[in-house]
Amino acid sequence: MGGALRPSTRRSTGTQRRCVSPVDNMPGWLQTATWANPLRHFVMIAKSIYLEGAVFDDVAPGLVALAATAVVTGGVALSLFRRRLG
């Protein structure tokens, strides 16, 4: 019974990669469309850091994409907010 309560220290990185983001299983046109989704960039950054030990230079392109998304969506939100205030 003691073994059943002990947490597993074994890590299955292949299974984790497929479960988090199955982009490789999508059709090509949909894989291209996922580049507009900020979640794809965040998942790629997190996987690179935690599973592959990436450094800043490795994740910088993903961070730039997330920052660009934040600037665009923040600008749209600010514009809509100002328009609503009148």
DSSP file (Angstrom, degrees, kcal/mol; ACC not computed):
  #  RESIDUE AA STRUCTURE BP1 BP2  ACC     N-H-->O    O-->H-N    N-H-->O    O-->H-N    TCO  KAPPA ALPHA  PHI   PSI    X-CA   Y-CA   Z-CA
    1    1 A M     >        0   0    0      0, 0.0     4,-1.0     0, 0.0     3,-0.4   0.000 360.0 360.0 360.0 -29.9    0.0    0.0    0.0
    2    2 A G  H  >  +     0   0    0      1,-0.2     4,-0.8     2,-0.2     3,-0.3   0.855 360.0  55.1 -62.0 -34.3    2.9    2.4    0.6
    3    3 A G  H  4 S+     0   0    0      1,-0.2     3,-0.2     2,-0.2    -1,-0.2   0.826 102.3  56.6 -68.1 -30.9    3.9    2.2   -3.1
    4    4 A A  H  4 S+     0   0    0     -3,-0.4    -1,-0.2     1,-0.2    -2,-0.2   0.789 108.0  47.6 -72.1 -26.0    0.4    3.3   -4.1
    5    5 A L  H  < S+     0   0    0     -4,-1.0    -1,-0.2    -3,-0.3    -2,-0.2   0.642  90.5  96.0 -88.6 -15.0    0.6    6.5   -2.1
    6    6 A R  S  < S-     0   0    0     -4,-0.8     2,-0.1    -3,-0.2     3,-0.1  -0.599  81.0-118.1 -78.1 130.9    4.0    7.4   -3.3
    7    7 A P        -     0   0    0      0, 0.0     2,-0.3     0, 0.0    -1,-0.1  -0.376  31.5-105.8 -68.8 147.6    4.0    9.9   -6.2
    8    8 A S        -     0   0    0      1,-0.1     0, 0.0     2,-0.1     0, 0.0  -0.538  26.9-170.4 -73.8 133.2    5.5    8.8   -9.4
    9    9 A T        +     0   0    0     -2,-0.3     2,-0.3    -3,-0.1    -1,-0.1   0.442  56.8 105.2-100.6  -2.8    8.8   10.3  -10.2
   10   10 A R        -     0   0    0      2,-0.0     2,-0.5     1,-0.0    -2,-0.1  -0.619  58.5-154.8 -80.3 135.3    8.9    8.9  -13.7
   11   11 A R        -     0   0    0     -2,-0.3     2,-0.9     4,-0.0     3,-0.1  -0.942  11.0-160.0-117.8 128.2    8.2   11.5  -16.4
   12   12 A S     >  +     0   0    0     -2,-0.5     4,-2.1     1,-0.2     5,-0.2  -0.800  14.6 175.2-105.1  90.0    6.7   10.7  -19.8
   13   13 A T  H  > S+     0   0    0     -2,-0.9     4,-2.3     1,-0.2     5,-0.2   0.847  76.0  57.0 -68.8 -33.2    7.7   13.7  -21.9
   14   14 A G  H  > S+     0   0    0      1,-0.2     4,-1.7     2,-0.2    -1,-0.2   0.925 110.2  44.1 -63.0 -43.7    6.3   12.3  -25.1
   15   15 A T  H  > S+     0   0    0      1,-0.2     4,-2.2     2,-0.2    -2,-0.2   0.897 112.3  53.0 -67.3 -40.2    2.8   11.9  -23.6
   16   16 A Q  H  X S+     0   0    0     -4,-2.1     4,-2.0     1,-0.2     5,-0.2   0.900 107.7  51.2 -63.2 -40.1    3.0   15.3  -22.0
   17   17 A R  H  X S+     0   0    0     -4,-2.3     4,-1.6     1,-0.2    -1,-0.2   0.916 112.5  44.9 -65.0 -41.9    3.8   16.9  -25.3
   18   18 A R  H  < S+     0   0    0     -4,-1.7    -1,-0.2     1,-0.2    -2,-0.2   0.848 113.8  49.9 -71.5 -32.9    0.9   15.3  -27.1
   19   19 A C  H  < S+     0   0    0     -4,-2.2    -2,-0.2     1,-0.2    -1,-0.2   0.852 111.4  47.1 -75.3 -34.2   -1.6   16.0  -24.4
   20   20 A V  H  < S+     0   0    0     -4,-2.0    -2,-0.2     1,-0.2    -1,-0.2   0.931 131.6   3.9 -76.0 -45.6   -0.8   19.7  -24.0
   21   21 A S     <  -     0   0    0     -4,-1.6     2,-1.0    -5,-0.2     3,-0.5  -0.757  56.1-175.4-147.1  92.9   -0.8   20.7  -27.6
   22   22 A P    >   +     0   0    0      0, 0.0     3,-1.2     0, 0.0     4,-0.3  -0.132  40.5 132.7 -83.0  43.2   -1.7   18.3  -30.3
   23   23 A V  G >   +     0   0    0     -2,-1.0     3,-1.8     1,-0.3     8,-0.1   0.852  63.7  63.4 -63.2 -34.8   -0.9   20.8  -33.1
   24   24 A D  G 3  S+     0   0    0     -3,-0.5    -1,-0.3     1,-0.3     7,-0.1   0.750  99.7  54.6 -63.0 -22.3    1.2   18.2  -35.0
   25   25 A N  G <  S+     0   0    0     -3,-1.2    -1,-0.3    -7,-0.1    -2,-0.2   0.502  91.8  95.0 -88.7  -4.4   -2.0   16.1  -35.5
   26   26 A M  S <  S-     0   0    0     -3,-1.8     5,-0.0    -4,-0.3    -3,-0.0  -0.453  87.5 -92.8 -84.7 157.8   -4.0   19.0  -37.0
   27   27 A P     >  -     0   0    0      0, 0.0     4,-2.2     0, 0.0     3,-0.5  -0.304  42.7-106.6 -62.4 156.7   -4.3   19.6  -40.8
   28   28 A G  H  > S+     0   0    0      1,-0.2     4,-1.9     2,-0.2     5,-0.2   0.864 117.7  52.4 -56.1 -43.2   -1.7   22.0  -42.2
   29   29 A W  H  > S+     0   0    0      1,-0.2     4,-1.6     2,-0.2    -1,-0.2   0.859 111.5  47.5 -64.7 -34.3   -4.1   24.9  -42.7
   30   30 A L  H  > S+     0   0    0     -3,-0.5     4,-1.5     2,-0.2    -1,-0.2   0.845 106.9  56.3 -76.1 -33.5   -5.2   24.7  -39.0
   31   31 A Q  H  < S+     0   0    0     -4,-2.2     4,-0.4     1,-0.2    -2,-0.2   0.906 108.4  49.0 -60.7 -40.2   -1.6   24.4  -37.8
   32   32 A T  H >< S+     0   0    0     -4,-1.9     3,-1.2     1,-0.2     4,-0.2   0.896 108.3  53.6 -64.9 -40.6   -0.9   27.7  -39.6
   33   33 A A  H >< S+     0   0    0     -4,-1.6     3,-1.6     1,-0.3    -1,-0.2   0.793  95.9  67.9 -66.5 -27.7   -4.0   29.3  -38.0
   34   34 A T  G >< S+     0   0    0     -4,-1.5     3,-1.6     1,-0.3     6,-0.3   0.673  80.4  77.5 -69.5 -14.3   -2.8   28.4  -34.5
   35   35 A W  G <  S+     0   0    0     -3,-1.2    -1,-0.3    -4,-0.4    -2,-0.2   0.736  89.5  57.7 -65.4 -20.1    0.1   30.8  -34.8
   36   36 A A  G <  S+     0   0    0     -3,-1.6    -1,-0.3    -4,-0.2    -2,-0.2   0.550  88.0  91.7 -83.7  -7.4   -2.5   33.6  -34.1
   37   37 A N    X>  -     0   0    0     -3,-1.6     3,-1.0    -4,-0.2     4,-0.9  -0.787  66.7-153.7 -91.4 118.9   -3.4   31.9  -30.8
   38   38 A P  H 3> S+     0   0    0      0, 0.0     4,-2.3     0, 0.0     5,-0.2   0.787  91.9  67.4 -62.8 -25.6   -1.3   33.2  -27.9
   39   39 A L  H 3> S+     0   0    0      1,-0.2     4,-2.7     2,-0.2     5,-0.2   0.870  94.6  57.0 -62.7 -35.3   -1.9   30.0  -26.0
   40   40 A R  H <> S+     0   0    0     -3,-1.0     4,-2.2    -6,-0.3    -1,-0.2   0.926 108.8  45.8 -60.5 -44.1    0.3   28.2  -28.6
   41   41 A H  H  X S+     0   0    0     -4,-0.9     4,-2.3     2,-0.2    -2,-0.2   0.908 113.0  49.7 -67.0 -41.2    3.2   30.5  -27.9
   42   42 A F  H  X S+     0   0    0     -4,-2.3     4,-2.8     2,-0.2    -2,-0.2   0.921 111.7  48.0 -63.5 -43.6    2.8   30.2  -24.1
   43   43 A V  H  X S+     0   0    0     -4,-2.7     4,-2.7     1,-0.2     5,-0.2   0.902 111.1  51.2 -64.6 -40.5    2.7   26.4  -24.3
   44   44 A M  H  X S+     0   0    0     -4,-2.2     4,-2.1    -5,-0.2    -1,-0.2   0.908 112.5  46.6 -63.0 -40.9    5.8   26.3  -26.5
   45   45 A I  H  X S+     0   0    0     -4,-2.3     4,-2.4     2,-0.2    -2,-0.2   0.943 113.7  47.6 -65.4 -47.8    7.7   28.6  -24.1
   46   46 A A  H  X S+     0   0    0     -4,-2.8     4,-2.8     1,-0.2     5,-0.4   0.918 113.5  47.5 -61.7 -44.5    6.6   26.5  -21.0
   47   47 A K  H  X>S+     0   0    0     -4,-2.7     4,-2.3     1,-0.2     5,-0.9   0.906 111.4  51.7 -63.5 -40.7    7.5   23.2  -22.7
   48   48 A S  H  X5S+     0   0    0     -4,-2.1     6,-2.2    -5,-0.2     4,-0.8   0.911 115.8  40.5 -62.6 -41.8   10.9   24.6  -23.8
   49   49 A I  H  X5S+     0   0    0     -4,-2.4     4,-0.8     4,-0.2    -2,-0.2   0.956 124.0  34.5 -72.5 -50.4   11.7   25.8  -20.3
   50   50 A Y  H  <5S+     0   0    0     -4,-2.8    -3,-0.2    -5,-0.2    -2,-0.2   0.845 129.9  28.9 -78.4 -34.9   10.5   22.9  -18.3
   51   51 A L  H  <5S+     0   0    0     -4,-2.3    -3,-0.2    -5,-0.4    -1,-0.1   0.751 133.2  26.6 -99.5 -25.8   11.2   20.0  -20.6
   52   52 A E  H  <<S-     0   0    0     -5,-0.9    -3,-0.2    -4,-0.8    -2,-0.1   0.475  95.9-121.6-118.2  -4.2   14.2   21.1  -22.5
   53   53 A G     <  -     0   0    0     -4,-0.8    -4,-0.2    -6,-0.2    -3,-0.1   0.878  43.3-173.6  67.1  39.2   15.9   23.6  -20.2
   54   54 A A        -     0   0    0     -6,-2.2     2,-0.2    -9,-0.2    -1,-0.1  -0.236  12.4-142.1 -67.0 153.4   15.7   26.5  -22.7
   55   55 A V    >>  -     0   0    0      1,-0.0     4,-1.3     0, 0.0     3,-1.0  -0.525  36.9 -85.5-106.1 178.2   17.4   29.8  -22.0
   56   56 A F  H 3> S+     0   0    0      1,-0.3     4,-1.3     2,-0.2     3,-0.5   0.875 125.3  56.6 -55.4 -43.5   16.1   33.3  -22.8
   57   57 A D  H 34 S+     0   0    0      1,-0.2    -1,-0.3     2,-0.2    -3,-0.0   0.819 105.9  52.6 -60.4 -30.4   17.4   33.3  -26.4
   58   58 A D  H <4 S+     0   0    0     -3,-1.0    -1,-0.2     1,-0.2     4,-0.2   0.835 117.4  35.2 -73.5 -33.2   15.5   30.2  -27.1
   59   59 A V  H  X S+     0   0    0     -4,-1.3     4,-2.0    -3,-0.5     3,-0.3   0.450  89.1  97.5-102.0  -1.8   12.1   31.6  -25.9
   60   60 A A  H  X S+     0   0    0     -4,-1.3     4,-2.4     1,-0.2     5,-0.2   0.885  80.6  54.0 -57.7 -43.2   12.6   35.2  -27.1
   61   61 A P  H  > S+     0   0    0      0, 0.0     4,-2.0     0, 0.0    -1,-0.2   0.903 110.2  47.8 -60.4 -38.3   10.6   34.8  -30.3
   62   62 A G  H  > S+     0   0    0     -3,-0.3     4,-2.2    -4,-0.2    -2,-0.2   0.879 110.9  50.9 -67.2 -37.6    7.6   33.4  -28.4
   63   63 A L  H  X S+     0   0    0     -4,-2.0     4,-2.5     2,-0.2    -1,-0.2   0.874 108.8  51.5 -66.8 -37.0    7.8   36.2  -25.9
   64   64 A V  H  X S+     0   0    0     -4,-2.4     4,-2.5     2,-0.2    -2,-0.2   0.909 109.7  50.0 -65.1 -41.5    7.9   38.7  -28.7
   65   65 A A  H  X S+     0   0    0     -4,-2.0     4,-2.1     2,-0.2    -2,-0.2   0.907 111.9  47.7 -63.6 -41.3    4.8   37.1  -30.2
   66   66 A L  H  X S+     0   0    0     -4,-2.2     4,-2.2     2,-0.2    -2,-0.2   0.899 112.2  49.5 -66.2 -39.8    3.0   37.3  -26.8
   67   67 A A  H  X S+     0   0    0     -4,-2.5     4,-2.4     2,-0.2    -2,-0.2   0.902 110.2  50.6 -65.4 -40.5    4.0   40.9  -26.4
   68   68 A A  H  X S+     0   0    0     -4,-2.5     4,-2.4     2,-0.2    -2,-0.2   0.902 110.2  49.8 -63.8 -40.7    2.7   41.8  -29.8
   69   69 A T  H  X S+     0   0    0     -4,-2.1     4,-2.8     1,-0.2     5,-0.3   0.906 110.6  50.4 -63.4 -41.4   -0.6   40.1  -29.1
   70   70 A A  H  X S+     0   0    0     -4,-2.2     4,-2.3     2,-0.2     5,-0.2   0.896 111.0  48.5 -64.3 -40.5   -0.8   42.0  -25.8
   71   71 A V  H  X S+     0   0    0     -4,-2.4     4,-2.3     2,-0.2    -2,-0.2   0.930 115.2  44.3 -65.6 -45.5   -0.2   45.3  -27.5
   72   72 A V  H  X S+     0   0    0     -4,-2.4     4,-2.3     2,-0.2    -2,-0.2   0.958 118.6  40.9 -65.8 -51.3   -2.7   44.7  -30.3
   73   73 A T  H  X S+     0   0    0     -4,-2.8     4,-2.4     1,-0.2    -1,-0.2   0.870 115.8  51.7 -68.5 -34.5   -5.5   43.3  -28.0
   74   74 A G  H  X S+     0   0    0     -4,-2.3     4,-2.5    -5,-0.3    -1,-0.2   0.901 109.8  49.6 -66.0 -40.3   -4.7   46.0  -25.4
   75   75 A G  H  X S+     0   0    0     -4,-2.3     4,-2.3    -5,-0.2    -2,-0.2   0.906 112.0  47.5 -63.9 -42.4   -5.0   48.7  -28.0
   76   76 A V  H  X S+     0   0    0     -4,-2.3     4,-2.5     2,-0.2     5,-0.2   0.922 112.9  49.1 -64.3 -43.9   -8.3   47.4  -29.3
   77   77 A A  H  X S+     0   0    0     -4,-2.4     4,-2.4     2,-0.2    -2,-0.2   0.911 111.8  48.6 -62.8 -42.4   -9.6   47.2  -25.7
   78   78 A L  H  X S+     0   0    0     -4,-2.5     4,-2.6     2,-0.2     5,-0.2   0.911 111.4  50.1 -63.8 -42.7   -8.5   50.7  -24.9
   79   79 A S  H  X S+     0   0    0     -4,-2.3     4,-2.1     1,-0.2    -2,-0.2   0.928 112.7  46.0 -62.1 -45.9  -10.1   52.0  -28.1
   80   80 A L  H  X S+     0   0    0     -4,-2.5     4,-2.0     2,-0.2    -1,-0.2   0.878 112.4  51.5 -64.4 -37.8  -13.4   50.3  -27.4
   81   81 A F  H  X S+     0   0    0     -4,-2.4     4,-1.9    -5,-0.2    -2,-0.2   0.922 110.8  46.9 -65.8 -44.5  -13.4   51.5  -23.8
   82   82 A R  H  X S+     0   0    0     -4,-2.6     4,-1.3     1,-0.2    -2,-0.2   0.877 111.4  52.0 -65.1 -37.6  -12.8   55.1  -24.8
   83   83 A R  H  < S+     0   0    0     -4,-2.1    -1,-0.2    -5,-0.2    -2,-0.2   0.889 109.0  50.0 -65.7 -38.6  -15.5   54.9  -27.4
   84   84 A R  H  < S+     0   0    0     -4,-2.0    -2,-0.2     1,-0.2    -1,-0.2   0.869 106.0  55.4 -68.4 -36.3  -18.0   53.5  -24.8
   85   85 A L  H  <        0   0    0     -4,-1.9    -1,-0.2    -5,-0.1    -2,-0.2   0.797 360.0 360.0 -68.0 -26.0  -17.1   56.3  -22.4
   86   86 A G     <        0   0    0     -4,-1.3    -3,-0.2    -5,-0.2    -2,-0.1   0.456 360.0 360.0  95.5 360.0  -18.0   58.7  -25.1
